[in-house]
Amino acid sequence: MFSKSQLTLLIGAVLAAPVTYAQTTEADEHMVVTGRDYGYKADTNSTAMRMEMTQLETPGQVAVIDEQLIDEQRASTLGEVLKNDSSISEGSKSTNRERFYLRGFELGSSSGFLRDGVQHWSHYRQPVELLERVEVLKGPSGLLYGQSAPGGLINMVSKKPTYETQVNVSQDIGSNNHTRTVADVSGSLNADQTLRARAIIAKENKESWRTRFDGTSVDTDRVVGGLFVDYDINDRVMLSAHVDHTHEEGDLDNGSRVDKNGNVIDPKTVKDQNWAKTDNKVTNYGLNLKADLNDSWALNTGINRQFYERQRTESDVIADGENRYKSSDRHDEWTFDTAFVDFTGDIDALGMNHQLLAGVNGVHNDYKQLSFTDAKSCVGDNCSQGFNKPSGLHYNNDENGLYHTKKKQYGLYLQDLVTINDQWQALAGVRFAYDKDISSKGVEKTYHNILPKFGLTYHPTENSSIYGVYSESFEPISDISDDKDINYGKSQKPKQGKLYELGSKVELFDNNLMLSGALFQIEQSNMQITEDLDNETMTTQVGKQVHKGIELSASGKVTPALSVNASTTILDAKYKNDPSREGKQPVDVPEFTASVWTNYAFDSGTDVNLGIFHVGSRYGDSANTFKKDAYTRVDVGVAHTYKYDANLDIIGRVNVENVFDTDYLAGGSSKGVVVGEGRNFMATVEFKY
């Protein structure tokens, strides 16, 4: 990658995949960047941290899953990417979207995900084809992002335009009539390379390995398109624009039910009716401006809008002693607007270097829903077999039936990374947050929060660090809606998360391999607890969740031919101060998880991959009455690159997932657990120019 400006060189160094290695020199006031291939290893995580910070300088754990690994596994969903980090556990996939737990805390659709370092609405399956890497920020991130779960955040980093022309076309063919075609074209649009663009389009069709009870298939069709444009206004200013669209139509599979003994009922059978479907349309677009204001200060600002429209018809059998079924039709619209302004500075004062960040950001989330629900009784097998979609089932267009809520979040944040000397660095920051929720009935609720973060890092050598960090987060809680509750109408405080963490990082083998480890405790307080009294209930906020854990990871090259991405997590997660759940584990949180993915590159152009993924036993409900067994899944892959000429590579690849056909249960509760797929394969041919 080549450029004539300091700014574009900096952006290229941070965002290229595999990650680049940057060295700066004083030469015509421009930055000189040289590239090195590390094999899964990332030196920086600047997108999510909102300022230039290397992994060794970051007081905390940030896992980076890069484009090389995503491509080797032919991942088409975010879950297939995140399986490579052991701190992530899989939740339910009901209504055809993915849910995740990070360090044992569930990630919310509006507050648990980022795209290019800004909040991103994630109520649908993310377009992985548009991403060059995924960053997993572990621990509370309230300082930079306000409302968020204490486990952390997932940051999805988009592919960026390149200076030189590149064309990548691939075709996947796999089990269950799975096909995917991806075309990715990038390059400069003018001779001086100041205008660059990248266009990506993908089309995927897949049948489920499970069959509906009436013998029909469960299908998903998905189309993704994205356009990314960078324009160098001058040597110090770059304007970027992007737009992408995802359209997915799919039959519903809300998982399999589990009986009282923990046995899955008809694991290969989908119980949802053949008219139960979802139709998702998501458009995401925005502008970003980056500028070097002078030799010390830079500006980064942007705006973005997501518009998500969903039409869903749903069927469900209610097993509550009565034979009933419930059908629903609903139309949902989310408008998710974000904006931010960041100033970053690099100055020397009081004999120390200060990397400063001062910024403001905001999120507006506008949600509208029109719905119709019908519940009727049925007899015997008619409940579990087919029943027709009720003729009157359609969403109500009457504005009086509209459900409409709004959420507004604003924050001012200040952060200073102080380099005291060659061995010591300190990080301190604070966020002043203001949030407002407006209910469908027009009731407004506001929150004011001050969220600090402190970190101290010691570098025993130039390629190692030991750190300690404290940070906080918050999440609003719904008001008490039961008018029979003693505390009905009483103001509710947000849930508060606090992290205490001690960790270490070291680079080995000429800085080609990163080893990292951490001990942490996260406490979430102000959780609602409801107790039954004689003729009423009492809800208080004395509940807690306490998660204590150990994490270890390795990423990079062990030898010039062998690359590895591995991680393991031991987690003790418990409820506290809750009479009904005291000492019990949260749903879908295993005590032990481990993952490893390796690549061995032969001189002949052949690469061999081996992946081992272990997930410990987990409970399927918060009462801990249903437990899913531990499992270990093995995946393999082989690829060969044929160099047609100096510019064109032709790559053939075959991947086999779950080689030993292991039976296992993934995320979800007893009302709808995800049954793991057996042995399956994917064959790929890819042309890279």
N, C-alpha and C positions, 0 to 999 in steps of 0.2 A: 504494500500500500504506500502511495507516494502523495505528497502535498507540498504546497509552498507556504503554508501558514501554520503558525503555532497551534491555533485552535483545532484545525482539522486533524493535525497529527495527534493531538491529545485525545480527541474523540476516537480516532482509529485505534490508538494504543489501548484505550480502556475497553472498547466494545468488540474488538476483533476476536474471532474464535477459530482455532484454539487461541488461548490468551497470549498476548504479546508481552514481551519483556522490555521495559523502557529504561533508557539511560539518557540523562540530560547533559548537555554541554553548552557552554557559552559560545555560540556561533551565529553571528548576525541576529542575535536576540530571538532565534527560533529553536525549537526543540528537535533534537535528532533522535529518532526511534529506530531500534533494531529489533527484528522479530526472532523469537526462539520457540520451538515446538516443545511443549512440556508433556503432552499426553495426559489429558484430564486435569492438570494442575492449573489453578487460577492464582495470579499474583495480586489482583485487585478486585474489589467489590464496590467500586465507586458509584455505580448506578443507584443502588439501594441506600448507600450511606450518604448520598447527596454531596460528597466532596471527595477529593483525592485521598484515599487511604489504602495502603497495602494491607494484605492479610496479616502481616506481622505487627502492623501498627494498630489493627482493629482489636479493641478490648471486648471480645465476644466471639462466638462461633458463627461463621457464615459459610455454608456449603455451596459450592458452585458446580452445577451439572452442565457441561458444555456441549456444543453442537456435535463434536466428534462422537461422544457417547450416545447422544440422542439419535444420531444417524446410524451408528452401529446396531442399535437395538430396534431401529425402524419404529420408534415410538409415535403413536398417533393420538394419544390422550395425555393429559397432564399427569394422571395417575401412573402411567407407564414410565414417565420421567422421574417422578418423585419416589418410586420404589427404590431408587439408588441411594436414598438417604434414610438411615435407620431411625432417625428421630420422627419420621412421618409414619403414621398408621392410617390405613384406609377405613373410611366410614361407609355409610349406606350409598347405594347408587339409585335409589328410588327416584321416580319421575325423570330418569335419564340424565342425571347430572352427578358429578363426583363431589364427595365430601371428604375432608381430611382432618386429622388430628396432628398437631405439632407439639412435641413434648407432652402429649396427653391432653391438650386443650383444643377444642374444636375451632376451626377457622370459619369465620362468618363470611358470607358472600359479599357483603359490602365493606368489611373491615379487615379481611384476612389476606387480601391479594393485591399486588401492585403490578402495573405494566410500565416498564421503563422508569421506575421510581416514583410513580404516582398511583393513588388508589384506583382500583379497577374492579368493576362489578363482575362477579364470577359465579353467576347462577346458571351457567351453561358449560358445556365441554369446550375447553379452551382450544384455539387454533394453533397447535404445536408447530405446524408447518411454517408459521411466521416468526418463530423464536430461534435465537441463536444460543441462548443459554437460560437457565433457571437458577436463581439464587434463593437459598433458604436462610433467612435471618432468624436466629434463634434467641428467644427471650423477649421480654416486653420492649416494644418499639414506640412507646407513647411520645417520646421526645420529638421524633420527626414526623409521626403519622397520626397522633391523637388516638381516637377510638380504635382499639385492636385487642386481640386475645393475648394473654400473657405468654403463650407458647411461642409466638413469633409471627412472621409474615413470609409469604411466597412472592418473590419478585420475578416477573417474566420479562426478559430483555429481548426486544424485537431485533430482527435482522436489519442491517443498515446498508445503504448504497455503497458500492465500491468504486474506486477510481478507474481500475482496469476492467475491461469487459469480461464478464463471466456468465456462462449459461450452464444450468444444472437441470436435467430432466430425468425423472425416475419413474419406474413403474413397479408397484408391489402387487403380487398375487399370492393369496394365502388361503388357509382353511376357511370353511364356512362361506365360500364365495366372496371372500374379502379381497377387494381390489382398491388400489389408491394410485392416482396419477398426480405427480407434482411437477410443476415447471417454475423455475426460479431464474430470472434474467436481471442482470445488474451491470452498471457501468456509467461512464461519463457521457453527457449529452452534448458537450461542446469541446473544442480543441484544447482550451486551457484548463479543463477539468473542474471548473468552478460550479457546474451544474451536474448533479449525479442523481440517478434514480434506480429503484429496484422494484420489480413487479413479481409477485408470487401468486400462483393459482393452484389449487388442489381440489380434486374430486375423489370422494371415498364412498364406497358402497360395501355394506357388510350384513350378513345374516348372523343371528345369534346361534351359538352352539346348542342352545335350549330350544325346544319346540313347544308351541302353544298346545293346550290340551285338545284342541280340535284338529291338530295335525298341520296347521298353517305355520309358516315361518314368521320370525320376528326380525324385521328389517330396519336398517338405518341408512339414510342417504345424507351426505354432507358435502357442501361446497364452500370453499374458503378462497377469498381473494384479498390481496393487499398491495398497496402502492406506497412507497416511501421515497421522499425526495429531499435532497440536501442542496442548498445553494449558498456559496460563499459570497456574501455581499461585498466583503473586502477581506484583507488578511486577518482581521480581528473579529469579524462578525459572521456567523452562520445561521441561516434560517432553514428550519426543517418542517416539512408537512407530511402527514400520513393519513391514510384512510384504509380501513379494512372492513370486510363484511363476511359474516358467517351465517349460513342457512342450513339448518339441520331438521330433517323430518324423520321421525322414528316411531316405531311401535313401542308401547310401554312394556317394561319388564321390571316390576317392583320387587323382585326377589322371591325367595321361597320361605314358607312358614316353617316353624320348628315346633315339635310337640313338647309336652311337659317333660319328657325324658331327654330333651336336647337333640332328638333325631330330626333330620331334615325331611319334610314331606315332599315327595316327588321332586327330587333335586334337578331332574332334567326337563321339568314341565313348567311352562309359564302359565299362570292362572289368570292373568289379565285378559279381558275380552279382546276380540280382534278389531274392535272399533276404538280401543283405548290407544290414543296417539298423542304425540306432541309435535308442534311445529314452531321452531325457534328461529327468529331473525334478529341478528345483532349487527349494528353498524357502529363503528368506532372511528372517530376522526379528530384531528387536532393540529396545532401549530406549536413550534418550539423555537426559541431564539437563544443563542449562546454568543457571548461577546466578551473579549478581553478589554476591560475598561482602561487599564493601564498595566504596568509591569507587575503589580501586586494584587489587583482586584479583578474579578470576573463576575459576569451576570449570567444566570440561567433562568429562563422563565418560559412558561407554557400554559396552554389551555387545551382541554380535551372534553369531548362529549361522547357518551355511549347511549345509544337508543336500542333498547331490547324489547322486542314484542314476542309474546308467546301465546299460542292458542293450544289448549290442552283439554282433551276429553279423557276421563278416568273412570275405571270401574274397580270395585273392591267388594270382597265378601267379608262380612262382619261376623266373626265367630264369638258371640257373647252369650251363648245359650239360646239365642233366637236365630232362626235362619233368616238373614236379611242380606240384601246387597245395597250398596250405595254407589250412585253414579253422579258424576259432576262434569260440568263444562265451564271453562273459565277462560277469560281473555285478560292477560296481564301486560302492562306496559311500564317499563322502568326508564327514566331519563336520569343519567348519572353524569353530572358535570364536575370537572375538577379544574383548578387553577393554582399556580404557585409562582413565587418570585424568590429566587435564592441569590444572595451575594456571598461569594467566597473570597477570602483574602489570605495572603501569605506574607506575614510581616515579622520583623524582629523587634522585640521590645524587652527591656529589663534583662538583657543578656540571654534571652530565650527566643525560640522561633514559635510563632503562633499561626496555626492554620484555622482560620475563622470561618464560621458559617452563620449567616443571619438571614432569616427568611420568613415568609408567610405562605400558608396554603389554605385552601378551602374546598369543601365538597358539598354539592347539592344533590340530594337523592329524592326524586319525585316518583311516587309509585301509584298506579291506578289499577283497579281490578273490577271486572264485571264477572259475576259467576252465578251459576244455577246448580243446585244440589238436589238430588232425588233419592230417597231411601224407601225401599219397599221390601215386603216379606216375600220369601220364595220357599219352595217345598223340596226337601231332600236333595237329590243330586242336581236339581236345577240351580242350586247355589254354586256348586263347584264346577258344573258344566256351563254351557253357553247360555246367556240370556241376552235378549235383544236390547239395543240402545233405546231407551224410552223415547217415544215420538216427540214428546214435549221438551226434550232435553236440549236446551240451547241457552247461551248466556243472555242475560237480561240487558237490553239496550237502553232501558229507561235510566236516565241520569239519577233518579232517586235511588237506584240500586248500586250506584258507584261507590266503591271503597277507595279512598284517596288519602294517602299520608305523605308527609314531607319531612326530610331531615336535612339540617344544615350544620356543617362543622367548619370551624375556623381555628387557626392556630398561629401564634407567633413563636418562633423558636430561635434560640441562640446557642451556639456550641463553639468550644475552643479546644483544639488539640495542641497541647503545649509540649514542645520538645525541650526538655530541661537540659539534657546533655546527650552524649552518645548512648547512654544506658537507660535513661529514664524519660518516659512520656506520661502525660496526664491528660485525661479528657473530662471536660465538665460541660454540661448543657442543661437547659431548662426550656420547657414549653408552657406557654400560657394559652389554655384552650377554652373556647366558648362553643357550646353545642346547643342546638335547639331541635326538638322533635315536635311535630304538629300532627295530632291524631286525625283520624277520619271524621271525628266529631268537632274538629277545630280547636281541641284543647292543646295548649302550648306548654311545653316543659323545657326548661333551660338548665344547663350544667356549666359550672365553672371549675376548671381543674388546673392545677400546677403540677407538671410532670418533670421530675429531675432525672438526670443520668450522670453517674460518676464512674470513671475508670482510671486505673493506674497500670502502666505497663513497664516492665523491666526487661532489657535486652542483655542477657549475659554475653552473647556474641552477636555479630551483625546478622546472623541467619537464624536467630531464635528469639523467643519472647515468652515471658511469664506475665499473666495479667490477672487483675481482680476487677469486677464490675458490679455496679448496682444500678438497676433501672426500674421504671414503673410503667403501668398501663392502666386503662380503665375501659369499662363497657357499661352502657346504660342498662337499667333494669325496668321492666314494665311495671306499671302501677298495679296495686292489688285490685282486681276486678270483681271479687266476690263481696257483695254487700253484707254477707253474713259473717265476714271476718272482723275480728275485734279491731284490727288496724286498717280497715277499709278507708281509703282516701288519704292515708298518711304518706308523706313524701318519701320516696325511696332513693337511697344513695346509689351511685354507680358501683358495680363490682370493681375492685381495685386489685391489680396484680403487682407483686414485688419480686424481683429477682436478685439473688446473691450467687455469684459465680466466680470460680477460680479456675484458670486454665493455662495451657502452655501450647506453643507452636514451635516447630523446628523444621528447617529445610535441609535435606540431605542430598548426597550424590550430585554435587555441583549445583545445588538449588533446584534439582529436577523433581524432587519428591517432597511433599509437604505432609508432615505428621502433626496431628492436633489432638488435644484431649481437654476435657472439662469436667469439673464437679459443680453441680448447680442445685439450688433449691428455689422453687417458685411457689409463692403462696398467693392464692386468690381469696379475698375476703369480701364481706358484704353480700354473701349469697343468700337468697331467700329460702327460709325453712318454714313449712306450714305444718302445724300440729293440730290434731283433732281434739276438741274439748267436748263438753256434754252436748250442747246443741249448736255449737258454732266452731269456727276455726280461728287460729291465731298465726299470722305470718310475721316473722321477724327476719332480720338480716344478720344473724349470728353464724351462718354457715360458712365453711371454708373448704378449699381444696388445697392440699399440700403435695407437691410433686418434687421428689428428690431423685437425682439421676447422675449417671456417669456416661460420657460420650467419648468415643475414640474414633479417629478417621485417618485415612491415608489416601493421597491422590497424587498422581504424577507418574514419572518413569522410574522403575526400579533398575532397569538396564536400558540401553539404547533400543532394544527390541520389545521389552515387556513394560506395558502400562497397566496401572491398577487404580481403581476407585473403590474404596472399601470403608465401611463404617459399622459401628456397633453401639447400641444404647441399652443400658440397664436402667429401668425406671420404676420407682416405687411411688405410685399415685394413689392417694387416699382422700376420702371425704372426712371432714371433721365437724364436730358440733352439730351433727344432724342425727336425731334419734332414729330415723328409719334407715339411714345409710352410713352410720358411724363406722369408720374403718374399712368400708367397701371401696372397690375400684370403679373408676368411671368406665363407660362403655367403650369397647374397641381400643383399649389401651393395654398392650402387652407389656410384661415385665422385662422381656429380653427380645431384642430384634438385631439382626445382622444382615448385611448385604455386601457382596463383592462382585465386581465386574472387571474382567481382565482382557487385555488384547496382546497377543504375541504376533509381531510382524516379521515374517520371513523375508530374506533378501530377494526371493523370487517374485514378490508382489502379493503373496498370499498372507492374509491375516486370519487368526483364529481367536474366537471369543469364548469365554466361559463365565457364566454368571450363577451365583448361589445366593438365594434369598430365603432367610429364615425369619419366621414370625412366631413369637411365643403365644401361649394360650391367652385368651382374652374373654371377658364377659360380654354377653350380648344384651344385657340390660343393667340399669343402675342398681337394681335390687340384688344383682349377682346370683340370680337363680339359674341362668343358662350360660354355659361356658363353651367356647369354641377351642378345639384342640390346636396345639402348636403344629406347624408344618414347615418343611423345607422344600423349596422348589429349585430345580436346576434348569438353566437355559444354556444353549450353545449356539454358536454362529461361526460361519466361515465365509470369507470374501476374497476375491481375487481381482486385482487391478491390472488391466491390459492397457499399456500405453500405445495407443494407435499412432500418435505422432507427438511432437513436442507440446502441442496445445490440447489434445483430446485424450482423456482417460475414460475407459469403459470398465465399469465395476459390476461384477456379478456377486450376489450375496444370497446366502440361505441361512435363515434363523429358525431354530426349533425351540419352542417354549414348553416348559414342563416336560422335559425329556422322559422322565420316569412315570409320567401319567399319574402324579400324586393327587389324591382326593384332598380337598381342603375347603374351608370356609373363609371368606375374606370379611369385608365389613358388613354392617347392618345388624338389626335386632331380630328377635324371634318372629316379629311380624313381617319381616322381609329381609332375609339374610342373603348376601351375595355368595353364590356357589362358584368356586374356582373352576376355570376351564381346564379340561384335560390337555393332553399333548396336542399341539397345533404348530403349524409352520408358516413361514413367510419367505417367498422367493422374490428377489429384487434385481432389476437391471437398471443401472444408473450411468448417465452420460454427463461428464464434467468437462466443460470447455473453458 
